[in-house]
């Protein structure tokens, strides 16, 4: 069964450092997402990406965040200057086509900012 | 006002019990509805989509009441493996295709 994969599974970084989280969505999917979940809180939408551009973003997704699809398979989330409050699980998700709303999530990257 | 509200639980039930979870959503323009399951420190996994006519998948039954802006999930004959957090999720037209999550209801099934 096709699945979304993410690397690394755990990333520890110092405050102010840049991190790149990587995702490989399901191969024939067209829509890609990043969500985050701070420990003990709900899953929150960050950004969606379609046709090589951002289609929606939340107020959490400020100028320190960026996304990219550098090739035909990877989808990345970059945090330019990490803050302590960026510590969370970051989930990548993908969905197949317009008109479907079912999104499939990767296993997540646990980001710890010290 | 919270967009998606759920009773956080925990619900502690014995094996074989029937348990029901409820969820309310605030935006009447919400378009699509789902139940996801999340195990501790794992990703949300799609359990089922929820349709106006109601739908059933084995021991799981989901219902949607658009007039009351209410979604439910019924689990029959609970198994130990059903222990998890159940997330009520909606898609709102104004938010595009982004999913809006409730905080989840925790279920613990014991032998």
Interface residues (C-beta under 8 A of the other chain):
Chain A: X31 X33 X35 X41 X42 X43 X44 X45 X48 X55 X56 X58 X89 X91 X93 X95 X101 X102 X103 X104 X105 X106 X107 X108 X110
Chain B: X31 X32 X34 X41 X42 X43 X44 X45 X46 X49 X87 X91 X95 X96 X97 X98 X99 X100 X101 X102 X103 X104
